[in-house]
C-alpha cells in the first residue's frame, strides 16, 4: 500500500507496497519429470531453480519434505520484495512442511514482464508455478502485503487446489479508493507526496508493472483462512491522515473474512507491517495451523 514520502518520520510507510529484494538462482532441472505418472508430479528439488512458466524464467525456491496427504505451502512476497525476503520464514516452516516461494515477474531474479500485468496475468504465472512445485497436491498460500492481496484474489477461482490461506497484513481490497478518499487531491507536503506515489504504484508504475485495482471480496468456500493485522500503528505517523489510514486498513483486514466461513482475524501486537520478520513465531504458527487444517 503506502509508498515512502521524503521525511524520515514517514519512512516506515513505504513497506506496505514497495521494499527491496534480490534472490539468486540456478539452472532449471527436469530430473523429476515422470511421463508415466497418473497425474502432475510435484517437483522435489531443494534450493533455487529457474523454471520456465509460459516462456518466462521464474525463480523458485523450495525446501522441506513432501509428505503424503499434506499440502504444499507457497509463500508470496510483498511488492518490491523478492523470495529472499521470506527465506527465514521458509526455513522455519520447512521443518514440518514442504514450502516454496518464488519471485513474481519483475521481482528478484525472475524475468521482467512484457508489459502491464493484471491480477489475471500474475495469477496465470502463479498457476504455472503451482503446477510445477505442487503437481496435483493441494496448496496453502501464505502472502504478505501485495502478495496477500494476490493470494486472496486467486483463491476463489481455484478452490480445487487452494485449500488454505494466510494473509499477513494483506493490502486491502479497497486500497485505491481508501487512499484517494482519505487523502484529498488538494493535499500538499508529505500527504500529497504519499497520495501521488501510491496512486502511481497502483496504476502499474512498480517493478512488476502490476495494475492494482479495487474489487469485491469473493468467497473461496469454507477453507481455513488466517488473517493477521499489524499491531504497531505505523500508518498513524502521517500527520492529519494517519489515523484514518489505520482505521481503513483495519476495516480492510476485517473485510477479508468474506473469503471463507472459516476465516479468523488476529492482531500481531508487537509487529509492524512485516509481521513475518517482526514476530516470525506468529507467522509460522498461523501457517502451520492452516496447513494442518487443510
WOJO-V796941 format. One record per helix or strand. SS is the DSSP state (helix for helix, strand for strand). FROM is the first residue (numbers start at 1). LEN is the number of residues. If there is no record, write none. Layout:
# WOJO-V796941
((SS/FROM/LEN) (SS/FROM/LEN))
This chain:
# WOJO-V796941
((helix/8/9) (strand/47/7) (strand/56/8) (strand/72/5) (helix/83/11) (strand/99/4) (strand/117/1) (helix/119/15) (strand/139/6) (helix/146/10) (strand/162/7) (helix/175/8) (helix/189/14) (strand/210/1) (strand/224/7) (helix/234/4) (helix/242/18) (strand/262/7) (helix/275/4) (helix/280/14))
